Every structure is written in structure tokens, then in C-alpha cells.
Amino acid sequence: MNEESTPSNLFTNPHETHLIVLTGMSGGGKTVALRALEDLEFYCVDNLPPSLLPQLVDAAGRGAGRYRRIAVGVDVRNRGADLEHLPEALSELAATGVQLHLIFLDCSDDVLLKRYSETRRRHPLATRGKSLANAIAEERRLLRPLMAIAEKVIDSSELNVHQLRRLVATGYAQATEGMTLMFQSFAFKRGLPLDSDFVFDARCLPNPHWQPKLRPLSGKDAPVREFLEAEPLVNEYLADTTRWLDAWLPRFEQDDRSYVTIAIGCTGGRHRSVYLVEQLAAHYRATREGVLTFHRELD
């Protein structure tokens, strides 16, 4: 599947409980997909034993703060009989009226080998004496029955992190009301994010990088936020950008746009742009669903 492929609308009845089960190859992007769903206000749990799925759905659906949209990550870390019983657990949940969506994150072996060599992470099946290639082959064998029954298979081999997040968000934002917004921070020195709809340049603002104590931090950290909030120029920039987006985003929504990416760049992509993205996301999350953030240089 390429980035432009958009899953069909799975959420025809928002009052039903929808459970998305994300599974697939380790290194294929399950964590990225789960974070994208979390930004869309799904109740998300990673590495949950399949036998606990009924209890999770029951607990999440109780009380005034009940969740109708749940996403769970399941993979080979749940070894043995528990993983084998996942199809049975899903069938039992479906019989209770839960709307189930099994999504399989796949990736070519060559790309998986490259990703593991770059991150130096240990594959969950790479026990002593077993090579990474053999571990990947064993995992593919164990997960083959789940891939066969998956509602959708997403091949992340040629997708970067941002493209995968966008794919998941555009496919499952139908569970939210209105247009989905993606706010992305980036560094100009590493190039423009080519799939952005709007790009704002924050390099004119005071730079925390030149404060030795702030340099190793990011725009998510309190000392950096306090530094930028004390700068009138930063407040003016944020207010002007917010006013512009408030005025024009509804026009795009009226034009039946389902997804808009707003990118904000600075020199290093760690301080000013990250701070502005977090502030804008917080502003829009107060009034709408489907607001995502992605910090290219941090993530």
C-alpha cells in the first residue's frame, strides 16, 4: 500500500464500540500507528495479552468517561498459546457487538534488517544463537495466520515515519468529527517536509539554542517554554499564526478536505518549531478532535 491509499470509512456508526488491533512485523511501524491513533483520541494499549481483550473493552466502556474507540498493539512479544488464540478472542468479541478491525503492519525483510541495524534494537525473537534474519523469518511464520485474516495489510517498506502516521490518520480519522490536523515541526537545514499544505518559518524568533542550559532541551521542556513565553515576538508570532489558521482552516473544511498538514520550521527543529507546534495543537484540541503532532527531528 502506498501513502496515498486511503482506507474506507470503517466508522459508519460512531455510537458503536470500535476496537482496532494492530499487529505485524517487529519494526514494521506498529508503535507509530498506535501513536497516531492515540492522537485521534483512541484509548491505546500496547503489548496487551489477547486473553485480556474482553476485560479491556469492558473496562474502557464503563462509566461517564467510557471509550468507544480502542486500539491495541499485539505482536510476538505475546508468545505461545496466547498469540495463537487471538483469532478466537476476536471472534468472541465480535459476537458481543464490538466492531473489530485487525490491521497488519508488514515490511520487507531487507528493510527490517536495515532498520534493526540502524537502531541497534534487539528483535524480540533474536535469542542467543539465533541470527536476526532467522528471527525475522520465525516471526513471519508465527504471524502468517493473523496476516491471512487481517482486514487491512499496510506495507511500510517505502514509508517514512511521517508518511505512515499520515496514512493511519487519514484512514481512521473518520472516527472523529471534522477535518484532521497534523502539526509538524522540522529543521530547515534538513529540508522541507514535501507533503505539507502550509509551511511557517520561525527562524526569525529568539533562539533558545544560544542559551547553554537550554541547548540540550527541546520545545517540550518547561525551561524552553518559559524562555519563549517571555519573548513578546514569540507571542505575537503565535497569535498571528493562530488567527490566520482560525480564519482559513474552516474554508478548507467546507471544501471537504479530510486532512491538512501544517509545518513549522526553525534552524534545528528542536526548540522554536517544537514549542509552536505544541501550542497550536493544544489550541485546536480544546475545540476539535483529530489533532496530531509530529516532531521530525525529535522522533
Residue frames relative to the residue before (quaternion, step in Angstrom):
aa qw qx qy qz dx dy dz
M 1.0000 0.0000 0.0000 0.0000 0.00 0.00 0.00
N 0.2689 -0.7599 0.5618 0.1860 3.58 -0.89 0.81
E 0.7324 -0.4696 0.2716 0.4114 3.52 -1.30 0.26
E 0.6895 0.5103 -0.2939 0.4217 3.58 1.02 -0.71
S 0.5203 0.6338 -0.4239 0.3846 3.60 1.24 -0.24
T 0.1319 -0.8115 0.5680 0.0377 3.56 -0.77 1.03
P 0.4217 -0.7076 0.4990 0.2693 3.59 -0.66 1.05
S 0.5593 -0.6069 0.4437 0.3493 3.55 -1.14 0.61
N 0.6364 -0.5482 0.3864 0.3810 3.54 -1.27 0.40
L 0.1750 -0.8200 0.5412 0.0638 3.57 -0.41 1.25
F 0.7249 0.4736 -0.2141 0.4521 3.55 1.21 -0.52
T 0.0491 0.8443 -0.5297 0.0649 3.55 0.71 1.10
N 0.7690 0.2108 -0.1386 0.5874 3.60 1.16 -0.49
P 0.2577 -0.8163 0.4962 0.1452 3.61 -0.15 1.25
H 0.6207 0.5585 -0.3490 0.4254 3.61 1.23 -0.27
E 0.5776 0.5591 -0.3861 0.4525 3.58 1.25 -0.13
T 0.4776 -0.6303 0.5191 0.3242 3.55 -1.27 0.40
H 0.1080 -0.7909 0.6017 0.0273 3.55 -0.77 1.09
L 0.0867 -0.7839 0.6146 0.0154 3.55 -0.89 1.02
I 0.1237 -0.7654 0.6295 0.0513 3.56 -0.72 1.14
V 0.1238 -0.7684 0.6257 0.0524 3.57 -0.77 1.07
L 0.1525 -0.7894 0.5927 0.0479 3.56 -0.62 1.20
T 0.1141 0.7727 -0.6175 0.0927 3.54 -0.76 1.03
G 0.3157 0.7611 -0.5323 0.1942 3.57 -1.25 -0.04
M 0.7695 -0.3862 0.2706 0.4308 3.50 -1.38 -0.16
S 0.4954 -0.6276 0.5098 0.3175 3.58 -1.03 0.79
G 0.7598 0.2754 -0.2409 0.5375 3.55 -0.68 1.13
G 0.5603 0.6383 -0.3699 0.3765 3.57 1.30 -0.04
G 0.6575 -0.5477 0.3013 0.4207 3.60 1.24 -0.16
K 0.3123 0.7744 -0.5079 0.2114 3.61 1.16 0.33
T 0.6520 0.5192 -0.3245 0.4472 3.59 0.93 -0.84
V 0.6360 0.5193 -0.3218 0.4714 3.59 0.99 -0.83
A 0.6687 0.4968 -0.2988 0.4656 3.59 0.91 -0.93
L 0.6517 0.5171 -0.3195 0.4537 3.58 0.97 -0.83
R 0.6504 0.5077 -0.3202 0.4654 3.60 1.01 -0.76
A 0.6200 0.5340 -0.3421 0.4619 3.57 1.06 -0.71
L 0.6663 0.4834 -0.2999 0.4820 3.58 0.98 -0.81
E 0.6105 0.5436 -0.3471 0.4596 3.58 1.07 -0.68
D 0.6417 0.5118 -0.3165 0.4755 3.58 1.05 -0.76
L 0.6698 0.4586 -0.2861 0.5092 3.57 1.22 -0.48
E 0.5399 -0.6796 0.3484 0.3538 3.56 1.36 0.45
F 0.3115 0.6735 -0.5769 0.3412 3.52 0.97 0.93
Y 0.4134 -0.6385 0.5748 0.3017 3.56 -1.23 0.51
C 0.0740 -0.8607 0.5031 -0.0266 3.58 -0.31 1.27
V 0.0082 -0.7654 0.6431 -0.0208 3.54 -1.09 0.86
D 0.1960 -0.7887 0.5729 0.1063 3.59 -0.88 0.93
N 0.8531 0.1473 -0.1294 0.4835 3.53 -1.24 0.66
L 0.2783 0.7600 -0.5313 0.2502 3.56 0.88 0.98
P 0.4630 -0.6521 0.5105 0.3159 3.63 -0.88 0.83
P 0.5379 -0.6596 0.4124 0.3249 3.63 -0.77 0.96
S 0.6102 0.5743 -0.3597 0.4104 3.59 1.05 -0.65
L 0.6867 0.4805 -0.2807 0.4678 3.59 1.21 -0.43
L 0.3956 0.7455 -0.4652 0.2670 3.60 1.25 -0.02
P 0.6659 0.4959 -0.3410 0.4410 3.67 0.78 -0.81
Q 0.6556 0.5066 -0.3164 0.4621 3.58 0.98 -0.82
L 0.6355 0.5289 -0.3318 0.4542 3.59 1.01 -0.78
V 0.6688 0.4931 -0.3054 0.4650 3.59 0.84 -0.95
D 0.6547 0.5154 -0.3096 0.4581 3.57 0.97 -0.84
A 0.6897 0.4770 -0.2852 0.4641 3.58 0.88 -0.96
A 0.6743 0.5001 -0.3026 0.4512 3.60 0.95 -0.85
G 0.7085 0.4761 -0.2630 0.4496 3.58 1.11 -0.59
R 0.5991 0.5817 -0.3567 0.4190 3.58 1.27 -0.05
G 0.7920 0.3662 -0.2415 0.4247 3.56 -1.27 0.42
A 0.7138 -0.4624 0.3243 0.4141 3.53 -1.37 0.16
G 0.7367 0.4002 -0.2315 0.4934 3.59 1.09 -0.64
R 0.2173 0.8280 -0.4983 0.1375 3.58 1.16 0.55
Y 0.3377 -0.7365 0.5614 0.1683 3.51 -1.19 0.71
R 0.2306 -0.7695 0.5834 0.1196 3.55 -0.92 0.97
R 0.7329 0.3223 -0.2003 0.5646 3.59 1.27 -0.29
I 0.0264 0.8058 -0.5828 0.1017 3.55 -0.52 1.25
A 0.0545 -0.7787 0.6243 0.0292 3.58 -1.06 0.77
V 0.0734 -0.8048 0.5887 -0.0179 3.55 -0.90 0.99
G 0.2693 -0.7434 0.5918 0.1567 3.54 -1.04 0.85
V 0.0240 0.7838 -0.6177 0.0593 3.59 -0.83 1.03
D 0.1427 0.7981 -0.5744 0.1128 3.59 -0.81 0.93
V 0.7747 -0.3860 0.2357 0.4419 3.58 -1.27 -0.20
R 0.4546 0.6329 -0.4885 0.3927 3.59 1.19 0.12
N 0.6382 0.4197 -0.3069 0.5678 3.58 1.30 -0.40
R 0.0335 -0.8648 0.5009 -0.0090 3.55 0.27 1.25
G 0.7716 0.4116 -0.2664 0.4052 3.50 -1.38 0.18
A 0.8538 -0.1973 0.1334 0.4629 3.50 -1.27 -0.58
D 0.5855 0.6026 -0.3824 0.3844 3.59 1.05 -0.67
L 0.6719 0.4783 -0.2917 0.4845 3.59 0.94 -0.89
E 0.6414 0.5394 -0.3195 0.4422 3.58 0.98 -0.81
H 0.7027 0.4643 -0.2598 0.4723 3.58 1.12 -0.65
L 0.3753 0.7470 -0.4832 0.2602 3.61 1.22 0.08
P 0.6526 0.5033 -0.3501 0.4452 3.69 0.79 -0.81
E 0.6468 0.5185 -0.3178 0.4602 3.57 1.02 -0.81
A 0.6513 0.5132 -0.3131 0.4631 3.59 0.99 -0.86
L 0.6484 0.5127 -0.3181 0.4643 3.58 1.02 -0.78
S 0.6354 0.5304 -0.3282 0.4552 3.58 0.99 -0.80
E 0.6544 0.5118 -0.3124 0.4607 3.58 0.97 -0.83
L 0.6491 0.5015 -0.3166 0.4763 3.59 1.02 -0.76
A 0.6359 0.5346 -0.3304 0.4479 3.58 0.96 -0.85
A 0.6358 0.5438 -0.3255 0.4405 3.58 1.07 -0.75
T 0.6631 0.4892 -0.3053 0.4773 3.61 1.19 -0.42
G 0.6374 -0.5543 0.3272 0.4236 3.61 1.26 -0.03
V 0.4681 0.6598 -0.4549 0.3723 3.60 1.26 0.01
Q 0.3442 -0.7250 0.5594 0.2073 3.59 -0.96 0.91
L 0.1395 -0.8391 0.5253 0.0224 3.57 -0.36 1.28
H 0.0332 -0.7720 0.6348 -0.0051 3.54 -1.13 0.81
L 0.1043 -0.8004 0.5899 0.0224 3.58 -0.38 1.26
I 0.0637 -0.8087 0.5842 -0.0252 3.57 -0.54 1.23
F 0.1711 -0.7945 0.5794 0.0621 3.56 -0.80 1.06
L 0.2097 -0.7659 0.6002 0.0953 3.58 -0.79 1.12
D 0.0578 -0.8155 0.5755 -0.0202 3.54 -0.42 1.26
C 0.0033 -0.7726 0.6349 0.0017 3.55 -1.34 0.25
S 0.5328 -0.6331 0.4453 0.3420 3.58 -1.03 0.70
D 0.6187 -0.5695 0.3939 0.3712 3.56 -1.14 0.62
D 0.6353 0.5438 -0.3379 0.4318 3.60 0.95 -0.84
V 0.6788 0.4759 -0.2917 0.4772 3.59 0.93 -0.90
L 0.6274 0.5330 -0.3411 0.4537 3.61 0.99 -0.74
L 0.6358 0.5196 -0.3232 0.4705 3.58 0.98 -0.84
K 0.6605 0.5050 -0.3067 0.4632 3.57 0.96 -0.85
R 0.6614 0.5135 -0.3127 0.4484 3.58 0.91 -0.91
Y 0.6758 0.4814 -0.3039 0.4681 3.58 0.92 -0.83
S 0.6477 0.5105 -0.3317 0.4581 3.60 1.01 -0.70
E 0.6685 0.4999 -0.3025 0.4600 3.58 1.09 -0.70
T 0.7452 0.3987 -0.2221 0.4861 3.59 0.95 -0.85
R 0.2847 -0.7878 0.4899 0.2414 3.59 1.27 -0.46
R 0.3569 0.7078 -0.5185 0.3206 3.57 1.13 0.65
R 0.4185 -0.6848 0.5320 0.2700 3.56 -1.24 0.46
H 0.4410 -0.6772 0.5208 0.2751 3.55 -0.87 0.93
P 0.5467 -0.6592 0.3934 0.3343 3.64 -0.87 0.86
L 0.7247 0.3968 -0.2510 0.5043 3.62 1.18 -0.39
A 0.5199 0.6424 -0.4131 0.3826 3.57 1.30 0.01
T 0.0159 0.8122 -0.5788 0.0711 3.53 0.36 1.28
R 0.7330 -0.4237 0.2927 0.4445 3.54 -1.32 0.21
G 0.8131 0.2464 -0.2024 0.4870 3.55 -0.85 1.00
K 0.6745 0.4438 -0.3048 0.5051 3.62 1.24 -0.09
S 0.3999 -0.7254 0.5086 0.2350 3.60 -0.77 1.00
L 0.6506 -0.5105 0.3889 0.4061 3.56 -1.29 0.37
A 0.6418 0.5287 -0.3297 0.4471 3.60 0.93 -0.84
N 0.6722 0.4855 -0.2956 0.4743 3.59 0.96 -0.81
A 0.6208 0.5390 -0.3364 0.4592 3.57 1.10 -0.71
I 0.6433 0.5101 -0.3143 0.4767 3.58 1.00 -0.85
A 0.6518 0.5145 -0.3134 0.4607 3.59 0.95 -0.85
E 0.6514 0.5085 -0.3077 0.4716 3.58 1.01 -0.82
E 0.6456 0.5166 -0.3192 0.4631 3.58 0.98 -0.84
R 0.6452 0.5200 -0.3254 0.4555 3.58 0.93 -0.86
R 0.6392 0.5217 -0.3248 0.4623 3.60 1.03 -0.77
L 0.6777 0.5041 -0.2921 0.4486 3.58 0.92 -0.93
L 0.7481 0.4176 -0.2139 0.4692 3.58 1.02 -0.82
R 0.4114 0.7414 -0.4571 0.2685 3.60 1.25 -0.15
P 0.6570 0.4998 -0.3479 0.4444 3.69 0.85 -0.73
L 0.6555 0.5001 -0.3206 0.4662 3.62 1.05 -0.69
M 0.6206 0.5339 -0.3388 0.4637 3.57 1.04 -0.74
A 0.6477 0.5487 -0.3170 0.4230 3.57 1.02 -0.79
I 0.7614 0.3504 -0.2003 0.5072 3.62 1.06 -0.66
A 0.4209 0.7277 -0.4586 0.2881 3.60 1.27 0.00
E 0.4998 -0.6450 0.4983 0.2930 3.54 -1.11 0.77
K 0.7952 0.0088 0.0295 0.6056 3.56 1.09 -0.74
V 0.1653 -0.7524 0.6313 0.0896 3.55 -1.11 0.82
I 0.1099 -0.7882 0.6046 0.0335 3.57 -0.75 1.08
D 0.2041 -0.7719 0.5942 0.0970 3.56 -0.69 1.11
S 0.1692 -0.8287 0.5305 0.0562 3.57 -0.44 1.24
S 0.3098 0.8015 -0.4799 0.1771 3.60 1.24 0.11
E 0.7995 0.2623 -0.1201 0.5269 3.59 0.92 -0.89
L 0.5653 0.5830 -0.3887 0.4353 3.59 1.23 0.37
N 0.3167 -0.6967 0.5992 0.2351 3.55 -1.07 0.73
V 0.7481 -0.4101 0.2658 0.4489 3.58 -1.30 0.14
H 0.6840 0.4933 -0.2944 0.4497 3.56 0.86 -0.95
Q 0.6555 0.5149 -0.3181 0.4516 3.58 0.94 -0.81
L 0.6448 0.5091 -0.3243 0.4689 3.58 1.03 -0.74
R 0.6302 0.5217 -0.3312 0.4701 3.58 0.97 -0.82
R 0.6579 0.5103 -0.3074 0.4608 3.56 0.95 -0.91
L 0.6431 0.5317 -0.3224 0.4471 3.57 0.95 -0.86
V 0.6747 0.4789 -0.2940 0.4785 3.57 0.89 -0.92
A 0.6742 0.5115 -0.3040 0.4376 3.57 0.90 -0.93
T 0.6851 0.4708 -0.2982 0.4691 3.59 0.87 -0.88
G 0.6654 0.5181 -0.3090 0.4397 3.57 1.07 -0.65
Y 0.8226 0.2457 -0.0946 0.5040 3.56 0.95 -0.85
A 0.3967 0.7011 -0.4866 0.3381 3.56 1.23 0.38
Q 0.4856 0.6609 -0.4442 0.3607 3.60 1.23 -0.20
A 0.5836 0.5793 -0.3735 0.4293 3.56 1.26 -0.33
T 0.6942 0.4221 -0.2677 0.5179 3.58 1.25 -0.23
E 0.5135 -0.6233 0.4906 0.3272 3.53 -1.31 0.21
G 0.8402 0.2221 -0.1559 0.4695 3.55 -0.96 0.90
M 0.7342 -0.4305 0.3282 0.4098 3.51 -1.41 -0.16
T 0.3845 -0.7096 0.5449 0.2274 3.56 -1.04 0.81
L 0.1861 -0.7796 0.5925 0.0810 3.57 -0.99 0.93
M 0.1047 -0.7604 0.6380 0.0609 3.55 -0.98 0.90
F 0.1091 -0.7700 0.6270 0.0456 3.59 -0.71 1.11
Q 0.0352 -0.8247 0.5627 -0.0446 3.57 -0.65 1.16
S 0.2169 -0.7435 0.6162 0.1433 3.56 -1.02 0.85
F 0.0357 0.8017 -0.5949 0.0459 3.57 -1.13 0.61
A 0.4282 -0.6613 0.5506 0.2762 3.55 -1.37 0.22
F 0.4641 -0.6842 0.4869 0.2819 3.57 -0.79 0.99
K 0.6367 0.5590 -0.3402 0.4079 3.59 1.03 -0.74
R 0.7079 0.4081 -0.2561 0.5165 3.58 1.27 -0.31
G 0.6656 -0.5394 0.2897 0.4267 3.55 1.23 0.32
L 0.5693 -0.6041 0.4486 0.3312 3.52 -1.27 0.55
P 0.4364 -0.6338 0.5526 0.3201 3.60 -1.14 0.55
L 0.3645 -0.8098 0.4184 0.1906 3.56 -0.26 1.29
D 0.7082 0.4627 -0.2786 0.4546 3.61 1.11 -0.46
S 0.4274 0.7083 -0.4618 0.3200 3.60 1.20 0.39
D 0.3991 -0.7012 0.5391 0.2417 3.55 -1.16 0.67
F 0.7816 0.0716 -0.0353 0.6187 3.59 1.12 -0.73
V 0.1112 -0.7842 0.6088 0.0456 3.58 -1.03 0.83
F 0.0917 -0.7826 0.6154 0.0205 3.57 -0.85 1.05
D 0.2920 -0.7684 0.5554 0.1260 3.55 -1.00 0.94
A 0.1135 -0.8266 0.5507 0.0231 3.60 -0.52 1.20
R 0.3863 0.7574 -0.4632 0.2501 3.60 1.22 0.23
C 0.5943 0.5783 -0.3660 0.4224 3.59 1.21 -0.26
L 0.6058 0.5901 -0.3447 0.4075 3.60 1.25 -0.28
P 0.6480 -0.5018 0.3882 0.4214 3.61 -1.20 0.43
N 0.2956 -0.8059 0.5018 0.1066 3.55 -0.84 1.05
P 0.3712 -0.7414 0.5163 0.2143 3.64 -0.59 1.12
H 0.4867 0.6845 -0.4251 0.3374 3.59 1.20 -0.38
W 0.6980 0.4857 -0.2723 0.4504 3.57 1.06 -0.74
Q 0.5814 0.5052 -0.3875 0.5065 3.58 1.30 0.17
P 0.4397 -0.7434 0.4225 0.2749 3.64 -0.30 1.17
K 0.6818 0.4911 -0.3008 0.4510 3.60 0.96 -0.80
L 0.7080 0.4604 -0.2576 0.4695 3.58 1.14 -0.59
R 0.5022 0.7094 -0.4070 0.2808 3.56 1.18 -0.55
P 0.7391 0.4098 -0.2750 0.4584 3.68 0.76 -0.81
L 0.6035 0.5717 -0.3557 0.4270 3.61 1.25 -0.20
S 0.3497 -0.7048 0.5612 0.2569 3.57 -1.31 -0.12
G 0.6985 -0.4771 0.3451 0.4067 3.53 -1.35 0.09
K 0.5741 0.5726 -0.3812 0.4442 3.58 1.28 -0.03
D 0.6397 0.5613 -0.3166 0.4190 3.58 1.21 -0.51
A 0.6162 -0.6125 0.3668 0.3326 3.55 -1.04 0.90
P 0.6622 0.5035 -0.3505 0.4303 3.70 0.79 -0.76
V 0.6460 0.4964 -0.3204 0.4833 3.59 1.05 -0.72
R 0.6304 0.5252 -0.3355 0.4628 3.59 0.96 -0.81
E 0.6682 0.5032 -0.3083 0.4531 3.58 0.89 -0.90
F 0.6243 0.5382 -0.3316 0.4590 3.58 1.03 -0.79
L 0.7219 0.4429 -0.2548 0.4666 3.58 0.82 -0.98
E 0.6402 0.5319 -0.3297 0.4455 3.59 1.01 -0.72
A 0.6508 0.5149 -0.3113 0.4631 3.58 1.19 -0.50
E 0.6264 0.5381 -0.3291 0.4580 3.60 1.28 -0.17
P 0.4207 -0.7292 0.4777 0.2511 3.64 -0.52 1.14
L 0.6340 0.5453 -0.3421 0.4284 3.59 0.98 -0.77
V 0.6351 0.5228 -0.3267 0.4654 3.59 1.05 -0.75
N 0.6593 0.5045 -0.3048 0.4667 3.58 0.95 -0.87
E 0.6434 0.5145 -0.3202 0.4678 3.57 1.02 -0.77
Y 0.6433 0.5242 -0.3136 0.4616 3.58 0.98 -0.88
L 0.6704 0.4998 -0.2951 0.4623 3.57 0.90 -0.95
A 0.6632 0.5046 -0.3076 0.4593 3.59 0.94 -0.87
D 0.6658 0.4986 -0.3065 0.4627 3.60 0.93 -0.86
T 0.6557 0.5071 -0.3122 0.4642 3.58 0.96 -0.85
T 0.6454 0.5189 -0.3144 0.4641 3.57 0.98 -0.84
R 0.6522 0.5118 -0.3209 0.4581 3.60 0.92 -0.86
W 0.6526 0.5185 -0.3181 0.4517 3.57 0.97 -0.87
L 0.6837 0.4751 -0.2862 0.4742 3.58 0.89 -0.93
D 0.6179 0.5437 -0.3443 0.4518 3.59 1.02 -0.75
A 0.6887 0.4904 -0.2780 0.4560 3.56 1.04 -0.78
W 0.8075 0.3562 -0.1471 0.4466 3.58 0.90 -0.92
L 0.5731 0.6011 -0.4004 0.3871 3.62 1.05 -0.51
P 0.6301 0.5260 -0.3637 0.4406 3.67 0.93 -0.66
R 0.6017 0.5552 -0.3676 0.4410 3.61 1.11 -0.58
F 0.6590 0.4881 -0.3066 0.4832 3.57 1.02 -0.77
E 0.6269 0.5367 -0.3333 0.4560 3.56 1.06 -0.75
Q 0.6477 0.5155 -0.3092 0.4681 3.57 1.03 -0.79
D 0.6682 0.4856 -0.2847 0.4865 3.57 1.23 -0.51
D 0.5315 -0.6764 0.3655 0.3556 3.56 1.33 0.45
R 0.3168 0.7111 -0.5560 0.2912 3.59 1.00 0.76
S 0.2758 -0.7849 0.5342 0.1498 3.57 -0.87 0.90
Y 0.8058 0.1380 -0.0161 0.5756 3.60 1.19 -0.47
V 0.0235 0.7835 -0.6194 0.0434 3.58 -0.92 0.96
T 0.2000 -0.7745 0.5923 0.0962 3.57 -0.96 0.94
I 0.1018 -0.7727 0.6261 0.0262 3.54 -0.87 1.08
A 0.1052 -0.8136 0.5714 0.0213 3.59 -0.54 1.17
I 0.0831 -0.7724 0.6290 0.0282 3.55 -1.03 0.88
G 0.0934 -0.8352 0.5420 0.0044 3.54 -0.67 1.13
C 0.0393 -0.7369 0.6713 0.0694 3.50 -1.31 0.47
T 0.7710 -0.3791 0.2175 0.4633 3.58 -1.22 -0.09
G 0.8268 0.2138 -0.0871 0.5129 3.57 0.74 -1.07
G 0.4156 -0.7418 0.4454 0.2804 3.57 1.25 -0.21
R 0.5992 0.5945 -0.3478 0.4081 3.61 1.17 0.42
H 0.8010 0.3177 -0.1448 0.4863 3.60 0.96 -0.80
R 0.8014 0.3286 -0.1859 0.4639 3.57 0.15 -1.29
S 0.6981 0.4669 -0.2870 0.4607 3.58 0.79 -0.97
V 0.6365 0.5218 -0.3293 0.4628 3.60 1.00 -0.79
Y 0.6460 0.5199 -0.3178 0.4597 3.58 0.95 -0.88
L 0.6873 0.4878 -0.2904 0.4531 3.59 0.83 -0.96
V 0.6283 0.5290 -0.3341 0.4624 3.59 1.00 -0.78
E 0.6715 0.4959 -0.3045 0.4587 3.59 0.89 -0.90
Q 0.6581 0.5092 -0.3109 0.4592 3.59 1.00 -0.81
L 0.6712 0.4879 -0.3012 0.4699 3.58 0.92 -0.87
A 0.6366 0.5229 -0.3312 0.4600 3.59 0.98 -0.80
A 0.6488 0.5122 -0.3170 0.4650 3.59 0.96 -0.84
H 0.6216 0.5523 -0.3323 0.4451 3.58 1.03 -0.82
Y 0.7520 0.4019 -0.2268 0.4707 3.59 0.81 -0.96
R 0.5969 0.5606 -0.3739 0.4354 3.60 1.12 -0.48
A 0.5829 0.5909 -0.3748 0.4130 3.59 1.19 -0.41
T 0.8041 0.2840 -0.1257 0.5070 3.59 1.14 -0.53
R 0.8055 0.1915 -0.0980 0.5522 3.62 1.20 -0.17
E 0.4482 -0.6415 0.5442 0.3025 3.53 -1.33 0.31
G 0.7655 0.4251 -0.2495 0.4137 3.54 -1.32 -0.01
V 0.4327 0.6529 -0.5015 0.3675 3.58 0.83 1.01
L 0.0631 -0.8175 0.5722 -0.0175 3.57 -0.60 1.18
T 0.1649 -0.7587 0.6182 0.1227 3.55 -1.27 0.43
F 0.0060 0.7725 -0.6350 0.0088 3.52 -1.19 0.63
H 0.1356 -0.7858 0.6014 0.0500 3.58 -0.74 1.10
R 0.3328 -0.8131 0.4369 0.1929 3.53 0.03 1.33
E 0.7388 0.4178 -0.2457 0.4682 3.59 0.83 -0.91
L 0.6540 0.4808 -0.3212 0.4877 3.62 1.17 -0.38
D 0.7350 0.4375 -0.2369 0.4608 3.58 0.93 -0.93
